[in-house]
Amino acid sequence: MIALIFTIFSILVALYFAYYFAAANNAQYWKRRGIPGPQSKNKFLHFTEDLLNPSYNSCYLLRDWTKKYGPVYGIMEGWRKVLVIADYKLANEVLVKKFENFHARKLGALSPDSDKQKGLHVFNANGSRWKRLRTIITPCFSVNSLKLMFNTVNDSCKVMLSLMDKEFEADRAFNIHTHFHELTMDVISRIAMGQKGTKQFNNPNVEVAKAIFQRKGIQWLDDLAHMFPYFGSFFFKCLIILAKLTYFPVKQMLDDITAAVKERKKERAKGINSNNENELVDFIDLFIDAEAENIKDDAYNKSNVKVEKKMTTEEIVEQCFLFLLAGFDTTANTLAISTWLLAKHPDVQQQLIDEIDDICTTDEITYEQINELRLCDAVMKEALRLYPIATFVVGRQCVEPTKLGDVQLERGVYVMCDILTMHYDKKIWGENADEFYPERFYDFTVEQQMAYYPFGGGPRVCVGMRLAYMEQKMALARILKKYKFVACPETEDKLKLTGCFVLNPDSVTVKLEKR
């Protein structure tokens, strides 16, 4: 027995030292290639925890490193090799010009196998599978589809305004970010989950979604996946097993969406179809009806892969889950930050109010009027330039050996873009790059377009971008037709931004003033 214990102990010690020396050798990957970059004392996780630190978002960490090491440097994220670039020309190469070499996203280490997973959403999919899903989904965000969703967005915004009326009547400062979270979850629950009617401040999905973004309960598995990336899909399967044994927010949300999709399919099988001109339309109907036939999209010009026309039930569930999360936090955060900026810049706010009054002349705001709000559009874009909400979406994986600038990249190496540095580059944006100046987007230069990535870039740019802008502009138009945002003593002098994935203001405190 003692001999057996000693043998097992010896094997474990040998494995530990073998892994340690292999990890130490792997840590020198960039140094051996003459690429500068920070060195971590943690030979196993390296900068994994730093990059996923909710108290200091990775966009700020990358900016700090860029100042020290220059526009091109290498870092280690667990076992994974990551090249960081802060050069807009190189970013354009990765996202657009050499898309065929970088078509895969930089996903979290704790992710399913994109080739084998039965149900997969378009964000995680790669290669021909991504092409097929995006081909099917793209028409769901066409102008006609957005017009079908417009009434849902408009109705939720009216409810939001009625709730803000109570804040005004109480004559108090309040955290408007909370209202925007309720609005965006209300809209996306109605659009993505088939929710009937509004549930603002009575929607359990708000807290569920927040828990998902905070990585609650999965940090240790995530760390293991970073240390042993080749076993990432195995650790993901472990996560699925744990989810069945205990409370897990992702599983709860997926179960709810699955039930909604199956119920909708049953209704349609009985001849009950909510998808007509007089009904509010949601993603479930659009995804069930969608086909991948005769779709023209630049994202697929480089491939002739034949695709299946319809999505499976599992795929519909995954797409709804993706857009529920993507449409919740990012949209609410952008609205909150825009509100804070407008409260701090009353001159710009007054110009925006004048524009809204000139275009939206009655209480019934139309889709066409929303699209005419040029300054409102510029305010949204400037807010996202100053505070890029989701910089992680720009990460890519090299799928074929290629040269990027002076660096030869091997297959499997990841690339991250330092978006914050590019968004504040005075050579690109002018000497007032640090200032809130929405009008800069009236004359959007080629260089600025190549350096601006709030929704990602290239063929994998966020497919829901126009829906996000529509919702944000409608919310601001509804509020500013009735109120002004006023900075008060409780208003934050500087926003406190946290979040390991999405840049999230802790609070945005304002008062409303009747116009």
Secondary structure, 3 states (H helix, E strand, C coil): CHHHHHHHHHHHHHHHHHHHHHHHHHCCHHHHCCCCCCCCCCCCCECHHHHCCCCCCHHHHHHHHHHHHCCEEEEEECCEEEEEECCHHHHHHHHHHCHHHCCEECCCCCCCCCCCCCCCCCCCCCHHHHHHHHHHHHHHHCHHHHHHHHHHHHHHHHHHHHHHHHHHHCCCCEEHHHHHHHHHHHHHHHHHCCCCCCCCCCCCHHHHHHHHHCCCCCHHHHHHHHHCHHHHHHHHHHHHHHHHHCCCHHHHHHHHHHHHHHHHHHHHHCCCCCCCCCCCCCHHHHHHHCCCCCCCCHHHCCCCCCCCCCCCHHHHHHHHHHHHHHCCHHHHHHHHHHHHHHHHCHHHHHHHHHHHHHHCCCCCCCHHHHHHCHHHHHHHHHHHHHCCCCHHHHCEECCCCEEECCEEECCCCEEEECHHHHHCCHHHHCCCCCCCCHHHHHCCCHHHHHCCCCCCCHHHCCCCHHHHHHHHHHHHHHHHCCEEEECCCCCCCCCCEECCCCCEECCCEEEEEEC
